């Protein structure tokens, strides 16, 4: 495949099929669906733990690890299905409760603290040297479950009216436009990066002064290209699909 970064589309297709089966089961056999969901989540945690421990993976030296090992941890569907399943659970919970749950301020603060801490931890933990066992525990729990629950809480709080200024920010109209371009941006972004770096005739020294304007330039070019790609391909097919499915 020329677009090697499109590997996630295959994963997403498999997750969609699995999610559809679980959702269909939940209509008549809720406990069976819950058992399947729990089995898949626990299996993903165990598999991630085993792979990190067996491959002696180190977060702080991850840039020195061969791509073949990174691919095992990063691209395989059974190592990434955890967050998808958590997202399904959050959506199901919102649907079943009809977005009507009342929480006092103390509970809200506890949830915000508990969900913010893992996000901060995973960012700064990469700077700390740790044993393989510690890395395996952190990777399997935080990467697979905790971060997904943190993002799920942000979504749940925003939808139910407990999001505060975060909900106000995420509800801005600009994100509606960005949302429509994300798929095309996902496809075209690596091409922009390749053209920016691989065309250089000498080594590039990475520092903040250089990276910031480069980052902004790549973002602007990516969404500009995504806008053109959206108008040429995605929008016509969306309109055609809506025309075919509209009764």
N, C-alpha and C positions, 0 to 999 in steps of 0.2 A: 504494500500500500504506500502510495506517495504521501498521503496525509497520515503519518504514523501516529499523530496525536489523537486521531479519531477512534482510538481503541475504546474510549469510554462509551461510545455509542453502542458498541456490542454489549458492554456491561449493562447499560441503561435498558436495552431491549430485554435482557434476561430479568432484570429487576422488575420491569413492568409486567412481564408474564407471571413471575412469582407473586408480585403484589396483587395482580388480578385474581389469582387463584385463592390467596388468603382472604381477600375482600369478599369474593363469592362465597367462600366457606363460612365467613362470619355472619352472613345473613341467616342461615339456618343452623349452623354448627359453630357457635361462637367459641366454645372451649377448644374445639379442634383447631380453629384458626389461631387462637391464642397459644396453643401448644406448638403449632408449626412456627409461629412468629418467635416464640421463646427459644425453640431449638435452633433456629437459624442465627439468632443474635448470639446465643451462648457459643455456638459452633464457630462463629466468626471471631469472637474474642479468643477462644482457645487456639484457633489456627494462627491468628496474629501473634499470640504469645509464643507458640512453638516455633514459628518461622524466625522471629526476632532472636530468640534464645539459641536456636540451632545454627543460624547463620552468623551469630556473633555480631549482630548489627549495633552500630554506635551512632547515635544521633549527632554528637559533636563532630565526628569525622565522616559524616555521611557523604561528603563530596569526594572522599577517597575510595568509596566502595564501588566495585564494578557495577555497570548498568544491569548485568544479568541478575544480580542479587536484588537491586532496586526494583526491577521489573516484577520479581516474585512477590515483593511486599506491596508494590504500588498499583499494579495493573490487574491482577487477578480478581475476578468477580467475587470470589468467596472471602477476600480480605477487605472488600469495600462495601459489602451489602449492609453492614450494621447501621450506618447513618441513614441509608435509604429506608430501612425498616423502622427506625426511630421516627423519621419524618412521617411515615404512614401512620404510626401510632398517634402522633400529635394531631394529625388531620382527622383521624377516626374519633379521637377524644373530643375535638372541637365540634364535630358533627353530632355526636351523641348527646353532648351537653347543651347543644344549641347556643354555645358561647355565653351561657348564663351561669357563671360561678362567681360567688362573692368571697373575696379574701380581704382580711384586715391588713393594715399597714405593716405590722410586724412580720406576718407571713410573707408579704411581698418583698420586704427588705431581705429576709432570709433567702428567698429564692434568687433574688438578684445577686446577692453575694456569692451564693453557691454556684451560680451559673457563670459569673464573671471570672471567678478564680481559675477555673481550668483553662480558659482562653488566655489569661495572662501567663499561667504556668507553662503551657505548651510553647509559648513564644520564647520565654527566657530559659527554659530548661535546656535548650540546645547549646547553651553556653557553659553548661555544667558537665563535668566528667562524671560518669556513673558506671556502675557494674552492669554486666549484661542482663542480670536478673532484674535490676531496677528498670533498665531500659525496656525490657520485655513487658513488665507490668504496666509501665506508663504508656507504652505504645498500644498495647492491646486494650486497655481500659479507656484512656483518654481519646485516642485516635478513633476508636471504633464506636464508643458510646457517649462519653461525657461531653465532648464538643458538640455532638449532634443534639443531645438533650439541652445544652446551653442555647444553641440556635433555635431549637424547638420552643424553649421557654420565651425567647425574644419574640418569636412569631405569635405564640399563644397570648402573651401579655399585650402585644400590639392589637391583635384582633379583638380581644375581650375588653379593651379600654384601660388596661393597666400599664401601657407602654410609655406613657408620659412623653417627654421630648424625643425619645427614640422613635416612638410611633409617629410623631409629627414629622421627623426627618425622613423616615422610611416611606411615609405616605406622600411625599412630594411628587408632583406630576412628572418631574424629570425622570424618575425611575420607571414610569410607564414607557417612555421612549427607549430608555436603556434596556428594559426588559425585552422589547421587541427586537432589539439588535444583538442580544447576547449570543444567540446560536450562531449567527453569521460571524460575530466577533470571535467566537471560539474557534471557528474554522480558519479564519484569516490571520489571527494574531501571530501564530508561529511563523507564518510566511513573512510578515513584516519584520519580526525579530531576526530571521535568517538573512533577509536582505540588508538589515542594518549592520549586522556584525560580520557576516561571512564575506561581505564585499570589501571589508577593510584590508588595506595592503600592509598593515603592521599590527602588532599586538596592542590591545587597548588596556590602559591602566584603569582599573575600577576604583573609583572613589566617589564620594557623595556629590562633589561638584560636577562630575561627569554623568553620573547615573541619573540624577534628578531631571535634567533637561532631556536626556535620552528616554527616560520613562514617560515623561509627558508627551514627547513626540510620538512614541510608539502607541500610546493610548489614543491620541488624536487621529493618527493615520489608521489605526485599527478600526475605530468606530466610523470614520469616514468611508473606508472600504466596506465595512459591514453594512452601512446605509445603502451604498450602491448595490451590493450583493442582495440585500433584502428586497429592494425595489425590482431587481431583475429576475429573481428566482423565488424567494420565499413568499413574498406578498401575492404574486399571481397564483401560486399553488394553494395558498391559504384561501384566497377568494374563490378559486375553483372548488375546493373542498367544501366551503360553506354553501356554495351554490348547489352542490350535489347532495348535501346532507340536510338542507333546509326543506321542511315539508310545506 
